[in-house]
Amino acid sequence: MSYVESPQTKRLRLIDFYLYFFGKVNRADLIKHGDIATATASRSFNTYKVRFPQNMLFNESIRAYIKPQSFNPAF
């Protein structure tokens, strides 16, 4: 039996991946690698923040979400 991942779960995994390996993620990253629109990227960040609030903080100066010390990979 194969498991089919929803598009939303794929986007959440992508956010998690960027935070874990690069320490930051922004909308442009999701748009580029997720092949999605700006509004969809924004909704994905909001969903991730609600589900995993300890995993990212918004850094206003670089306009990106960064990985805090409390980060624990969600996927």
Predicted model as a PDB file, atoms N, CA, C, CB and O in Angstrom, pLDDT in the B-factor column:
MODEL        1                                                                  
ATOM      1  N   MET A   1       0.846  -1.179   0.000  1.00 59.00           N  
ATOM      2  CA  MET A   1       0.000   0.000   0.000  1.00 59.00           C  
ATOM      3  C   MET A   1       0.888   1.238   0.000  1.00 59.00           C  
ATOM      4  CB  MET A   1      -0.960   0.000   1.220  1.00 59.00           C  
ATOM      5  O   MET A   1       1.801   1.343   0.819  1.00 59.00           O  
ATOM      6  N   SER A   2       0.637   2.161  -0.893  1.00 64.00           N  
ATOM      7  CA  SER A   2       1.445   3.376  -0.968  1.00 64.00           C  
ATOM      8  C   SER A   2       0.715   4.541  -0.303  1.00 64.00           C  
ATOM      9  CB  SER A   2       1.777   3.717  -2.435  1.00 64.00           C  
ATOM     10  O   SER A   2      -0.514   4.595  -0.257  1.00 64.00           O  
ATOM     11  N   TYR A   3       1.498   5.441   0.193  1.00 74.00           N  
ATOM     12  CA  TYR A   3       0.983   6.619   0.885  1.00 74.00           C  
ATOM     13  C   TYR A   3       1.114   7.822  -0.041  1.00 74.00           C  
ATOM     14  CB  TYR A   3       1.741   6.862   2.231  1.00 74.00           C  
ATOM     15  O   TYR A   3       2.199   8.107  -0.547  1.00 74.00           O  
ATOM     16  N   VAL A   4       0.012   8.524  -0.262  1.00 80.00           N  
ATOM     17  CA  VAL A   4       0.030   9.730  -1.089  1.00 80.00           C  
ATOM     18  C   VAL A   4      -0.048  10.936  -0.163  1.00 80.00           C  
ATOM     19  CB  VAL A   4      -1.150   9.734  -2.127  1.00 80.00           C  
ATOM     20  O   VAL A   4      -0.990  11.091   0.615  1.00 80.00           O  
ATOM     21  N   GLU A   5       0.958  11.777  -0.269  1.00 83.00           N  
ATOM     22  CA  GLU A   5       1.055  12.953   0.586  1.00 83.00           C  
ATOM     23  C   GLU A   5       0.271  14.113  -0.025  1.00 83.00           C  
ATOM     24  CB  GLU A   5       2.530  13.350   0.800  1.00 83.00           C  
ATOM     25  O   GLU A   5       0.333  14.345  -1.232  1.00 83.00           O  
ATOM     26  N   SER A   6      -0.457  14.832   0.806  1.00 92.00           N  
ATOM     27  CA  SER A   6      -1.237  15.971   0.315  1.00 92.00           C  
ATOM     28  C   SER A   6      -0.300  17.123  -0.064  1.00 92.00           C  
ATOM     29  CB  SER A   6      -2.266  16.436   1.387  1.00 92.00           C  
ATOM     30  O   SER A   6       0.812  17.215   0.457  1.00 92.00           O  
ATOM     31  N   PRO A   7      -0.745  17.997  -0.966  1.00 92.00           N  
ATOM     32  CA  PRO A   7       0.083  19.164  -1.324  1.00 92.00           C  
ATOM     33  C   PRO A   7       0.425  20.033  -0.106  1.00 92.00           C  
ATOM     34  CB  PRO A   7      -0.641  20.015  -2.372  1.00 92.00           C  
ATOM     35  O   PRO A   7       1.533  20.559  -0.007  1.00 92.00           O  
ATOM     36  N   GLN A   8      -0.527  20.178   0.811  1.00 93.00           N  
ATOM     37  CA  GLN A   8      -0.258  20.979   2.007  1.00 93.00           C  
ATOM     38  C   GLN A   8       0.839  20.348   2.850  1.00 93.00           C  
ATOM     39  CB  GLN A   8      -1.531  21.143   2.841  1.00 93.00           C  
ATOM     40  O   GLN A   8       1.724  21.052   3.337  1.00 93.00           O  
ATOM     41  N   THR A   9       0.795  19.039   3.030  1.00 94.00           N  
ATOM     42  CA  THR A   9       1.827  18.355   3.809  1.00 94.00           C  
ATOM     43  C   THR A   9       3.182  18.513   3.144  1.00 94.00           C  
ATOM     44  CB  THR A   9       1.487  16.865   3.976  1.00 94.00           C  
ATOM     45  O   THR A   9       4.188  18.680   3.833  1.00 94.00           O  
ATOM     46  N   LYS A  10       3.230  18.463   1.825  1.00 93.00           N  
ATOM     47  CA  LYS A  10       4.489  18.665   1.108  1.00 93.00           C  
ATOM     48  C   LYS A  10       5.054  20.052   1.378  1.00 93.00           C  
ATOM     49  CB  LYS A  10       4.288  18.463  -0.397  1.00 93.00           C  
ATOM     50  O   LYS A  10       6.261  20.212   1.558  1.00 93.00           O  
ATOM     51  N   ARG A  11       4.181  21.056   1.405  1.00 95.00           N  
ATOM     52  CA  ARG A  11       4.647  22.417   1.682  1.00 95.00           C  
ATOM     53  C   ARG A  11       5.146  22.543   3.115  1.00 95.00           C  
ATOM     54  CB  ARG A  11       3.526  23.431   1.427  1.00 95.00           C  
ATOM     55  O   ARG A  11       6.153  23.207   3.362  1.00 95.00           O  
ATOM     56  N   LEU A  12       4.458  21.918   4.058  1.00 96.00           N  
ATOM     57  CA  LEU A  12       4.901  21.958   5.456  1.00 96.00           C  
ATOM     58  C   LEU A  12       6.239  21.255   5.609  1.00 96.00           C  
ATOM     59  CB  LEU A  12       3.853  21.309   6.380  1.00 96.00           C  
ATOM     60  O   LEU A  12       7.102  21.716   6.356  1.00 96.00           O  
ATOM     61  N   ARG A  13       6.417  20.151   4.911  1.00 96.00           N  
ATOM     62  CA  ARG A  13       7.704  19.447   4.923  1.00 96.00           C  
ATOM     63  C   ARG A  13       8.812  20.334   4.343  1.00 96.00           C  
ATOM     64  CB  ARG A  13       7.604  18.126   4.122  1.00 96.00           C  
ATOM     65  O   ARG A  13       9.939  20.330   4.839  1.00 96.00           O  
ATOM     66  N   LEU A  14       8.488  21.090   3.299  1.00 96.00           N  
ATOM     67  CA  LEU A  14       9.465  21.976   2.682  1.00 96.00           C  
ATOM     68  C   LEU A  14       9.894  23.081   3.650  1.00 96.00           C  
ATOM     69  CB  LEU A  14       8.890  22.587   1.400  1.00 96.00           C  
ATOM     70  O   LEU A  14      11.078  23.406   3.742  1.00 96.00           O  
ATOM     71  N   ILE A  15       8.935  23.652   4.365  1.00 97.00           N  
ATOM     72  CA  ILE A  15       9.258  24.662   5.388  1.00 97.00           C  
ATOM     73  C   ILE A  15      10.180  24.048   6.435  1.00 97.00           C  
ATOM     74  CB  ILE A  15       7.961  25.216   6.061  1.00 97.00           C  
ATOM     75  O   ILE A  15      11.197  24.637   6.799  1.00 97.00           O  
ATOM     76  N   ASP A  16       9.819  22.868   6.912  1.00 98.00           N  
ATOM     77  CA  ASP A  16      10.607  22.167   7.922  1.00 98.00           C  
ATOM     78  C   ASP A  16      12.030  21.900   7.409  1.00 98.00           C  
ATOM     79  CB  ASP A  16       9.919  20.841   8.315  1.00 98.00           C  
ATOM     80  O   ASP A  16      13.002  22.090   8.141  1.00 98.00           O  
ATOM     81  N   PHE A  17      12.143  21.465   6.164  1.00 97.00           N  
ATOM     82  CA  PHE A  17      13.434  21.177   5.549  1.00 97.00           C  
ATOM     83  C   PHE A  17      14.317  22.424   5.516  1.00 97.00           C  
ATOM     84  CB  PHE A  17      13.236  20.632   4.131  1.00 97.00           C  
ATOM     85  O   PHE A  17      15.478  22.386   5.922  1.00 97.00           O  
ATOM     86  N   TYR A  18      13.753  23.518   5.031  1.00 97.00           N  
ATOM     87  CA  TYR A  18      14.521  24.764   4.955  1.00 97.00           C  
ATOM     88  C   TYR A  18      14.991  25.213   6.333  1.00 97.00           C  
ATOM     89  CB  TYR A  18      13.682  25.867   4.307  1.00 97.00           C  
ATOM     90  O   TYR A  18      16.149  25.597   6.498  1.00 97.00           O  
ATOM     91  N   LEU A  19      14.113  25.167   7.311  1.00 98.00           N  
ATOM     92  CA  LEU A  19      14.505  25.585   8.656  1.00 98.00           C  
ATOM     93  C   LEU A  19      15.610  24.689   9.205  1.00 98.00           C  
ATOM     94  CB  LEU A  19      13.295  25.566   9.597  1.00 98.00           C  
ATOM     95  O   LEU A  19      16.582  25.176   9.782  1.00 98.00           O  
ATOM     96  N   TYR A  20      15.461  23.410   9.027  1.00 98.00           N  
ATOM     97  CA  TYR A  20      16.429  22.454   9.573  1.00 98.00           C  
ATOM     98  C   TYR A  20      17.808  22.602   8.917  1.00 98.00           C  
ATOM     99  CB  TYR A  20      15.914  21.022   9.386  1.00 98.00           C  
ATOM    100  O   TYR A  20      18.819  22.668   9.615  1.00 98.00           O  
ATOM    101  N   PHE A  21      17.852  22.653   7.595  1.00 97.00           N  
ATOM    102  CA  PHE A  21      19.128  22.640   6.897  1.00 97.00           C  
ATOM    103  C   PHE A  21      19.725  24.024   6.622  1.00 97.00           C  
ATOM    104  CB  PHE A  21      18.966  21.923   5.615  1.00 97.00           C  
ATOM    105  O   PHE A  21      20.946  24.167   6.570  1.00 97.00           O  
ATOM    106  N   PHE A  22      18.886  25.032   6.447  1.00 98.00           N  
ATOM    107  CA  PHE A  22      19.397  26.368   6.110  1.00 98.00           C  
ATOM    108  C   PHE A  22      19.211  27.376   7.238  1.00 98.00           C  
ATOM    109  CB  PHE A  22      18.713  26.881   4.865  1.00 98.00           C  
ATOM    110  O   PHE A  22      19.835  28.437   7.221  1.00 98.00           O  
ATOM    111  N   GLY A  23      18.362  27.064   8.218  1.00 98.00           N  
ATOM    112  CA  GLY A  23      18.151  27.957   9.352  1.00 98.00           C  
ATOM    113  C   GLY A  23      17.171  29.076   9.082  1.00 98.00           C  
ATOM    114  O   GLY A  23      16.859  29.852   9.986  1.00 98.00           O  
ATOM    115  N   LYS A  24      16.671  29.179   7.839  1.00 98.00           N  
ATOM    116  CA  LYS A  24      15.702  30.222   7.515  1.00 98.00           C  
ATOM    117  C   LYS A  24      14.915  29.811   6.279  1.00 98.00           C  
ATOM    118  CB  LYS A  24      16.405  31.585   7.289  1.00 98.00           C  
ATOM    119  O   LYS A  24      15.337  28.952   5.504  1.00 98.00           O  
ATOM    120  N   VAL A  25      13.759  30.449   6.117  1.00 98.00           N  
ATOM    121  CA  VAL A  25      12.911  30.209   4.953  1.00 98.00           C  
ATOM    122  C   VAL A  25      12.032  31.433   4.742  1.00 98.00           C  
ATOM    123  CB  VAL A  25      12.045  28.918   5.133  1.00 98.00           C  
ATOM    124  O   VAL A  25      11.607  32.076   5.703  1.00 98.00           O  
ATOM    125  N   ASN A  26      11.760  31.753   3.476  1.00 97.00           N  
ATOM    126  CA  ASN A  26      10.862  32.871   3.180  1.00 97.00           C  
ATOM    127  C   ASN A  26       9.882  32.462   2.077  1.00 97.00           C  
ATOM    128  CB  ASN A  26      11.671  34.135   2.757  1.00 97.00           C  
ATOM    129  O   ASN A  26       9.955  31.355   1.544  1.00 97.00           O  
ATOM    130  N   ARG A  27       8.977  33.362   1.750  1.00 95.00           N  
ATOM    131  CA  ARG A  27       7.966  33.047   0.740  1.00 95.00           C  
ATOM    132  C   ARG A  27       8.584  32.724  -0.609  1.00 95.00           C  
ATOM    133  CB  ARG A  27       7.000  34.201   0.592  1.00 95.00           C  
ATOM    134  O   ARG A  27       8.121  31.822  -1.306  1.00 95.00           O  
ATOM    135  N   ALA A  28       9.624  33.452  -0.978  1.00 96.00           N  
ATOM    136  CA  ALA A  28      10.274  33.203  -2.268  1.00 96.00           C  
ATOM    137  C   ALA A  28      10.793  31.772  -2.368  1.00 96.00           C  
ATOM    138  CB  ALA A  28      11.423  34.188  -2.481  1.00 96.00           C  
ATOM    139  O   ALA A  28      10.728  31.159  -3.433  1.00 96.00           O  
ATOM    140  N   ASP A  29      11.312  31.237  -1.254  1.00 96.00           N  
ATOM    141  CA  ASP A  29      11.781  29.844  -1.242  1.00 96.00           C  
ATOM    142  C   ASP A  29      10.642  28.887  -1.555  1.00 96.00           C  
ATOM    143  CB  ASP A  29      12.403  29.493   0.122  1.00 96.00           C  
ATOM    144  O   ASP A  29      10.781  27.986  -2.382  1.00 96.00           O  
ATOM    145  N   LEU A  30       9.514  29.093  -0.885  1.00 94.00           N  
ATOM    146  CA  LEU A  30       8.366  28.207  -1.111  1.00 94.00           C  
ATOM    147  C   LEU A  30       7.825  28.351  -2.524  1.00 94.00           C  
ATOM    148  CB  LEU A  30       7.258  28.501  -0.100  1.00 94.00           C  
ATOM    149  O   LEU A  30       7.484  27.357  -3.166  1.00 94.00           O  
ATOM    150  N   ILE A  31       7.746  29.574  -3.006  1.00 94.00           N  
ATOM    151  CA  ILE A  31       7.223  29.811  -4.348  1.00 94.00           C  
ATOM    152  C   ILE A  31       8.124  29.131  -5.378  1.00 94.00           C  
ATOM    153  CB  ILE A  31       7.112  31.331  -4.637  1.00 94.00           C  
ATOM    154  O   ILE A  31       7.639  28.493  -6.312  1.00 94.00           O  
ATOM    155  N   LYS A  32       9.423  29.272  -5.202  1.00 93.00           N  
ATOM    156  CA  LYS A  32      10.383  28.700  -6.146  1.00 93.00           C  
ATOM    157  C   LYS A  32      10.374  27.176  -6.124  1.00 93.00           C  
ATOM    158  CB  LYS A  32      11.778  29.207  -5.839  1.00 93.00           C  
ATOM    159  O   LYS A  32      10.282  26.542  -7.175  1.00 93.00           O  
ATOM    160  N   HIS A  33      10.469  26.592  -4.954  1.00 91.00           N  
ATOM    161  CA  HIS A  33      10.617  25.143  -4.852  1.00 91.00           C  
ATOM    162  C   HIS A  33       9.298  24.401  -4.692  1.00 91.00           C  
ATOM    163  CB  HIS A  33      11.506  24.812  -3.703  1.00 91.00           C  
ATOM    164  O   HIS A  33       9.227  23.191  -4.904  1.00 91.00           O  
ATOM    165  N   GLY A  34       8.256  25.131  -4.317  1.00 79.00           N  
ATOM    166  CA  GLY A  34       6.960  24.486  -4.167  1.00 79.00           C  
ATOM    167  C   GLY A  34       6.057  24.706  -5.359  1.00 79.00           C  
ATOM    168  O   GLY A  34       4.981  24.115  -5.452  1.00 79.00           O  
ATOM    169  N   ASP A  35       6.500  25.570  -6.283  1.00 85.00           N  
ATOM    170  CA  ASP A  35       5.729  25.881  -7.492  1.00 85.00           C  
ATOM    171  C   ASP A  35       4.301  26.288  -7.120  1.00 85.00           C  
ATOM    172  CB  ASP A  35       5.710  24.666  -8.456  1.00 85.00           C  
ATOM    173  O   ASP A  35       3.323  25.711  -7.595  1.00 85.00           O  
ATOM    174  N   ILE A  36       4.216  27.311  -6.249  1.00 92.00           N  
ATOM    175  CA  ILE A  36       2.927  27.774  -5.740  1.00 92.00           C  
ATOM    176  C   ILE A  36       2.828  29.292  -5.833  1.00 92.00           C  
ATOM    177  CB  ILE A  36       2.722  27.315  -4.288  1.00 92.00           C  
ATOM    178  O   ILE A  36       3.820  29.970  -6.099  1.00 92.00           O  
ATOM    179  N   ALA A  37       1.643  29.814  -5.615  1.00 94.00           N  
ATOM    180  CA  ALA A  37       1.401  31.255  -5.629  1.00 94.00           C  
ATOM    181  C   ALA A  37       1.749  31.871  -4.271  1.00 94.00           C  
ATOM    182  CB  ALA A  37      -0.072  31.552  -5.992  1.00 94.00           C  
ATOM    183  O   ALA A  37       1.888  31.167  -3.271  1.00 94.00           O  
ATOM    184  N   THR A  38       1.885  33.189  -4.258  1.00 95.00           N  
ATOM    185  CA  THR A  38       2.228  33.920  -3.038  1.00 95.00           C  
ATOM    186  C   THR A  38       1.211  33.671  -1.929  1.00 95.00           C  
ATOM    187  CB  THR A  38       2.323  35.414  -3.328  1.00 95.00           C  
ATOM    188  O   THR A  38       1.593  33.434  -0.783  1.00 95.00           O  
ATOM    189  N   ALA A  39      -0.064  33.723  -2.253  1.00 96.00           N  
ATOM    190  CA  ALA A  39      -1.107  33.510  -1.239  1.00 96.00           C  
ATOM    191  C   ALA A  39      -1.023  32.114  -0.634  1.00 96.00           C  
ATOM    192  CB  ALA A  39      -2.496  33.726  -1.849  1.00 96.00           C  
ATOM    193  O   ALA A  39      -1.225  31.942   0.568  1.00 96.00           O  
ATOM    194  N   THR A  40      -0.728  31.128  -1.453  1.00 96.00           N  
ATOM    195  CA  THR A  40      -0.599  29.754  -0.960  1.00 96.00           C  
ATOM    196  C   THR A  40       0.605  29.627  -0.036  1.00 96.00           C  
ATOM    197  CB  THR A  40      -0.474  28.767  -2.134  1.00 96.00           C  
ATOM    198  O   THR A  40       0.540  28.927   0.974  1.00 96.00           O  
ATOM    199  N   ALA A  41       1.693  30.292  -0.373  1.00 95.00           N  
ATOM    200  CA  ALA A  41       2.879  30.281   0.485  1.00 95.00           C  
ATOM    201  C   ALA A  41       2.559  30.904   1.842  1.00 95.00           C  
ATOM    202  CB  ALA A  41       4.045  31.037  -0.190  1.00 95.00           C  
ATOM    203  O   ALA A  41       2.952  30.374   2.881  1.00 95.00           O  
ATOM    204  N   SER A  42       1.849  32.023   1.831  1.00 95.00           N  
ATOM    205  CA  SER A  42       1.473  32.684   3.084  1.00 95.00           C  
ATOM    206  C   SER A  42       0.585  31.783   3.935  1.00 95.00           C  
ATOM    207  CB  SER A  42       0.755  34.010   2.796  1.00 95.00           C  
ATOM    208  O   SER A  42       0.783  31.683   5.145  1.00 95.00           O  
ATOM    209  N   ARG A  43      -0.379  31.137   3.320  1.00 96.00           N  
ATOM    210  CA  ARG A  43      -1.257  30.210   4.063  1.00 96.00           C  
ATOM    211  C   ARG A  43      -0.453  29.038   4.635  1.00 96.00           C  
ATOM    212  CB  ARG A  43      -2.389  29.676   3.141  1.00 96.00           C  
ATOM    213  O   ARG A  43      -0.722  28.574   5.743  1.00 96.00           O  
ATOM    214  N   SER A  44       0.515  28.576   3.886  1.00 96.00           N  
ATOM    215  CA  SER A  44       1.345  27.459   4.357  1.00 96.00           C  
ATOM    216  C   SER A  44       2.139  27.863   5.596  1.00 96.00           C  
ATOM    217  CB  SER A  44       2.304  26.989   3.243  1.00 96.00           C  
ATOM    218  O   SER A  44       2.240  27.088   6.548  1.00 96.00           O  
ATOM    219  N   PHE A  45       2.703  29.070   5.590  1.00 97.00           N  
ATOM    220  CA  PHE A  45       3.419  29.546   6.777  1.00 97.00           C  
ATOM    221  C   PHE A  45       2.477  29.663   7.969  1.00 97.00           C  
ATOM    222  CB  PHE A  45       4.087  30.901   6.497  1.00 97.00           C  
ATOM    223  O   PHE A  45       2.838  29.286   9.084  1.00 97.00           O  
ATOM    224  N   ASN A  46       1.289  30.176   7.746  1.00 97.00           N  
ATOM    225  CA  ASN A  46       0.324  30.298   8.839  1.00 97.00           C  
ATOM    226  C   ASN A  46      -0.046  28.930   9.402  1.00 97.00           C  
ATOM    227  CB  ASN A  46      -0.934  31.025   8.361  1.00 97.00           C  
ATOM    228  O   ASN A  46      -0.140  28.766  10.619  1.00 97.00           O  
ATOM    229  N   THR A  47      -0.253  27.961   8.540  1.00 97.00           N  
ATOM    230  CA  THR A  47      -0.574  26.600   8.992  1.00 97.00           C  
ATOM    231  C   THR A  47       0.581  26.020   9.802  1.00 97.00           C  
ATOM    232  CB  THR A  47      -0.891  25.685   7.785  1.00 97.00           C  
ATOM    233  O   THR A  47       0.367  25.417  10.853  1.00 97.00           O  
ATOM    234  N   TYR A  48       1.805  26.205   9.311  1.00 98.00           N  
ATOM    235  CA  TYR A  48       2.976  25.694  10.017  1.00 98.00           C  
ATOM    236  C   TYR A  48       3.097  26.342  11.392  1.00 98.00           C  
ATOM    237  CB  TYR A  48       4.252  25.942   9.196  1.00 98.00           C  
ATOM    238  O   TYR A  48       3.379  25.664  12.380  1.00 98.00           O  
ATOM    239  N   LYS A  49       2.881  27.670  11.455  1.00 97.00           N  
ATOM    240  CA  LYS A  49       2.972  28.391  12.740  1.00 97.00           C  
ATOM    241  C   LYS A  49       1.950  27.888  13.743  1.00 97.00           C  
ATOM    242  CB  LYS A  49       2.777  29.891  12.526  1.00 97.00           C  
ATOM    243  O   LYS A  49       2.248  27.780  14.932  1.00 97.00           O  
ATOM    244  N   VAL A  50       0.748  27.580  13.277  1.00 97.00           N  
ATOM    245  CA  VAL A  50      -0.304  27.086  14.174  1.00 97.00           C  
ATOM    246  C   VAL A  50       0.047  25.680  14.677  1.00 97.00           C  
ATOM    247  CB  VAL A  50      -1.682  27.074  13.448  1.00 97.00           C  
ATOM    248  O   VAL A  50      -0.116  25.383  15.860  1.00 97.00           O  
ATOM    249  N   ARG A  51       0.518  24.836  13.792  1.00 97.00           N  
ATOM    250  CA  ARG A  51       0.808  23.447  14.162  1.00 97.00           C  
ATOM    251  C   ARG A  51       2.109  23.282  14.936  1.00 97.00           C  
ATOM    252  CB  ARG A  51       0.860  22.597  12.929  1.00 97.00           C  
ATOM    253  O   ARG A  51       2.206  22.428  15.817  1.00 97.00           O  
ATOM    254  N   PHE A  52       3.111  24.099  14.610  1.00 97.00           N  
ATOM    255  CA  PHE A  52       4.439  23.961  15.228  1.00 97.00           C  
ATOM    256  C   PHE A  52       4.973  25.331  15.644  1.00 97.00           C  
ATOM    257  CB  PHE A  52       5.432  23.270  14.251  1.00 97.00           C  
ATOM    258  O   PHE A  52       5.976  25.788  15.096  1.00 97.00           O  
ATOM    259  N   PRO A  53       4.321  25.994  16.604  1.00 95.00           N  
ATOM    260  CA  PRO A  53       4.676  27.383  16.958  1.00 95.00           C  
ATOM    261  C   PRO A  53       6.096  27.548  17.501  1.00 95.00           C  
ATOM    262  CB  PRO A  53       3.704  27.902  17.980  1.00 95.00           C  
ATOM    263  O   PRO A  53       6.666  28.634  17.391  1.00 95.00           O  
ATOM    264  N   GLN A  54       6.666  26.521  18.071  1.00 97.00           N  
ATOM    265  CA  GLN A  54       8.015  26.612  18.642  1.00 97.00           C  
ATOM    266  C   GLN A  54       9.103  26.482  17.588  1.00 97.00           C  
ATOM    267  CB  GLN A  54       8.206  25.544  19.695  1.00 97.00           C  
ATOM    268  O   GLN A  54      10.283  26.630  17.906  1.00 97.00           O  
ATOM    269  N   ASN A  55       8.732  26.206  16.331  1.00 98.00           N  
ATOM    270  CA  ASN A  55       9.728  25.888  15.314  1.00 98.00           C  
ATOM    271  C   ASN A  55      10.190  27.045  14.439  1.00 98.00           C  
ATOM    272  CB  ASN A  55       9.196  24.847  14.453  1.00 98.00           C  
ATOM    273  O   ASN A  55      11.128  26.878  13.660  1.00 98.00           O  
ATOM    274  N   MET A  56       9.560  28.216  14.543  1.00 97.00           N  
ATOM    275  CA  MET A  56      10.053  29.321  13.729  1.00 97.00           C  
ATOM    276  C   MET A  56       9.664  30.669  14.303  1.00 97.00           C  
ATOM    277  CB  MET A  56       9.535  29.200  12.317  1.00 97.00           C  
ATOM    278  O   MET A  56       8.634  30.820  14.961  1.00 97.00           O  
ATOM    279  N   LEU A  57      10.515  31.640  14.035  1.00 97.00           N  
ATOM    280  CA  LEU A  57      10.303  33.026  14.431  1.00 97.00           C  
ATOM    281  C   LEU A  57      10.493  33.895  13.201  1.00 97.00           C  
ATOM    282  CB  LEU A  57      11.275  33.451  15.582  1.00 97.00           C  
ATOM    283  O   LEU A  57      11.334  33.604  12.350  1.00 97.00           O  
ATOM    284  N   PHE A  58       9.708  34.967  13.107  1.00 97.00           N  
ATOM    285  CA  PHE A  58       9.873  35.866  11.965  1.00 97.00           C  
ATOM    286  C   PHE A  58      10.926  36.902  12.290  1.00 97.00           C  
ATOM    287  CB  PHE A  58       8.537  36.548  11.592  1.00 97.00           C  
ATOM    288  O   PHE A  58      10.853  37.568  13.323  1.00 97.00           O  
ATOM    289  N   ASN A  59      11.914  37.043  11.403  1.00 97.00           N  
ATOM    290  CA  ASN A  59      12.959  38.044  11.548  1.00 97.00           C  
ATOM    291  C   ASN A  59      12.633  39.173  10.579  1.00 97.00           C  
ATOM    292  CB  ASN A  59      14.391  37.440  11.276  1.00 97.00           C  
ATOM    293  O   ASN A  59      12.756  39.016   9.364  1.00 97.00           O  
ATOM    294  N   GLU A  60      12.225  40.290  11.114  1.00 97.00           N  
ATOM    295  CA  GLU A  60      11.780  41.433  10.310  1.00 97.00           C  
ATOM    296  C   GLU A  60      12.898  41.990   9.431  1.00 97.00           C  
ATOM    297  CB  GLU A  60      11.248  42.534  11.219  1.00 97.00           C  
ATOM    298  O   GLU A  60      12.643  42.401   8.299  1.00 97.00           O  
ATOM    299  N   SER A  61      14.116  42.007   9.929  1.00 97.00           N  
ATOM    300  CA  SER A  61      15.219  42.622   9.181  1.00 97.00           C  
ATOM    301  C   SER A  61      15.557  41.858   7.898  1.00 97.00           C  
ATOM    302  CB  SER A  61      16.454  42.706  10.062  1.00 97.00           C  
ATOM    303  O   SER A  61      15.958  42.471   6.909  1.00 97.00           O  
ATOM    304  N   ILE A  62      15.405  40.550   7.900  1.00 96.00           N  
ATOM    305  CA  ILE A  62      15.690  39.776   6.678  1.00 96.00           C  
ATOM    306  C   ILE A  62      14.409  39.280   6.012  1.00 96.00           C  
ATOM    307  CB  ILE A  62      16.597  38.584   7.005  1.00 96.00           C  
ATOM    308  O   ILE A  62      14.460  38.604   4.984  1.00 96.00           O  
ATOM    309  N   ARG A  63      13.263  39.617   6.600  1.00 96.00           N  
ATOM    310  CA  ARG A  63      11.948  39.236   6.076  1.00 96.00           C  
ATOM    311  C   ARG A  63      11.868  37.743   5.770  1.00 96.00           C  
ATOM    312  CB  ARG A  63      11.633  40.037   4.819  1.00 96.00           C  
ATOM    313  O   ARG A  63      11.478  37.320   4.682  1.00 96.00           O  
ATOM    314  N   ALA A  64      12.259  36.959   6.791  1.00 97.00           N  
ATOM    315  CA  ALA A  64      12.242  35.507   6.662  1.00 97.00           C  
ATOM    316  C   ALA A  64      11.978  34.892   8.028  1.00 97.00           C  
ATOM    317  CB  ALA A  64      13.578  34.981   6.069  1.00 97.00           C  
ATOM    318  O   ALA A  64      12.196  35.519   9.064  1.00 97.00           O  
ATOM    319  N   TYR A  65      11.508  33.662   8.008  1.00 98.00           N  
ATOM    320  CA  TYR A  65      11.353  32.906   9.244  1.00 98.00           C  
ATOM    321  C   TYR A  65      12.685  32.238   9.537  1.00 98.00           C  
ATOM    322  CB  TYR A  65      10.193  31.853   9.140  1.00 98.00           C  
ATOM    323  O   TYR A  65      13.336  31.700   8.641  1.00 98.00           O  
ATOM    324  N   ILE A  66      13.080  32.278  10.801  1.00 98.00           N  
ATOM    325  CA  ILE A  66      14.341  31.668  11.208  1.00 98.00           C  
ATOM    326  C   ILE A  66      14.081  30.543  12.207  1.00 98.00           C  
ATOM    327  CB  ILE A  66      15.286  32.725  11.818  1.00 98.00           C  
ATOM    328  O   ILE A  66      13.020  30.461  12.826  1.00 98.00           O  
ATOM    329  N   LYS A  67      15.076  29.693  12.337  1.00 98.00           N  
ATOM    330  CA  LYS A  67      14.994  28.547  13.243  1.00 98.00           C  
ATOM    331  C   LYS A  67      15.441  28.974  14.645  1.00 98.00           C  
ATOM    332  CB  LYS A  67      15.867  27.362  12.721  1.00 98.00           C  
ATOM    333  O   LYS A  67      16.586  29.389  14.824  1.00 98.00           O  
ATOM    334  N   PRO A  68      14.559  28.878  15.633  1.00 97.00           N  
ATOM    335  CA  PRO A  68      14.956  29.199  17.006  1.00 97.00           C  
ATOM    336  C   PRO A  68      15.654  28.006  17.665  1.00 97.00           C  
ATOM    337  CB  PRO A  68      13.727  29.621  17.836  1.00 97.00           C  
ATOM    338  O   PRO A  68      15.689  26.912  17.102  1.00 97.00           O  
ATOM    339  N   GLN A  69      16.199  28.222  18.838  1.00 96.00           N  
ATOM    340  CA  GLN A  69      16.840  27.120  19.567  1.00 96.00           C  
ATOM    341  C   GLN A  69      15.852  26.018  19.917  1.00 96.00           C  
ATOM    342  CB  GLN A  69      17.495  27.641  20.837  1.00 96.00           C  
ATOM    343  O   GLN A  69      16.232  24.857  20.067  1.00 96.00           O  
ATOM    344  N   SER A  70      14.579  26.388  20.048  1.00 95.00           N  
ATOM    345  CA  SER A  70      13.565  25.397  20.418  1.00 95.00           C  
ATOM    346  C   SER A  70      13.129  24.527  19.242  1.00 95.00           C  
ATOM    347  CB  SER A  70      12.357  26.093  21.000  1.00 95.00           C  
ATOM    348  O   SER A  70      12.240  23.689  19.392  1.00 95.00           O  
ATOM    349  N   PHE A  71      13.747  24.716  18.071  1.00 97.00           N  
ATOM    350  CA  PHE A  71      13.350  23.965  16.881  1.00 97.00           C  
ATOM    351  C   PHE A  71      13.499  22.466  17.094  1.00 97.00           C  
ATOM    352  CB  PHE A  71      14.176  24.404  15.678  1.00 97.00           C  
ATOM    353  O   PHE A  71      14.512  21.978  17.595  1.00 97.00           O  
ATOM    354  N   ASN A  72      12.457  21.762  16.697  1.00 97.00           N  
ATOM    355  CA  ASN A  72      12.457  20.300  16.715  1.00 97.00           C  
ATOM    356  C   ASN A  72      11.774  19.862  15.420  1.00 97.00           C  
ATOM    357  CB  ASN A  72      11.719  19.713  18.007  1.00 97.00           C  
ATOM    358  O   ASN A  72      10.590  20.139  15.229  1.00 97.00           O  
ATOM    359  N   PRO A  73      12.502  19.179  14.525  1.00 96.00           N  
ATOM    360  CA  PRO A  73      11.916  18.825  13.227  1.00 96.00           C  
ATOM    361  C   PRO A  73      10.539  18.170  13.376  1.00 96.00           C  
ATOM    362  CB  PRO A  73      12.852  17.886  12.469  1.00 96.00           C  
ATOM    363  O   PRO A  73      10.355  17.241  14.162  1.00 96.00           O  
ATOM    364  N   ALA A  74       9.594  18.676  12.609  1.00 95.00           N  
ATOM    365  CA  ALA A  74       8.233  18.163  12.679  1.00 95.00           C  
ATOM    366  C   ALA A  74       8.044  16.937  11.786  1.00 95.00           C  
ATOM    367  CB  ALA A  74       7.245  19.251  12.286  1.00 95.00           C  
ATOM    368  O   ALA A  74       7.130  16.141  12.000  1.00 95.00           O  
ATOM    369  N   PHE A  75       8.906  16.791  10.794  1.00 92.00           N  
ATOM    370  CA  PHE A  75       8.760  15.680   9.850  1.00 92.00           C  
ATOM    371  C   PHE A  75      10.035  14.870   9.774  1.00 92.00           C  
ATOM    372  CB  PHE A  75       8.385  16.194   8.462  1.00 92.00           C  
ATOM    373  O   PHE A  75      10.101  13.892   9.029  1.00 92.00           O  
TER     374      PHE A  75                                                      
ENDMDL                                                                          
END                                                                             
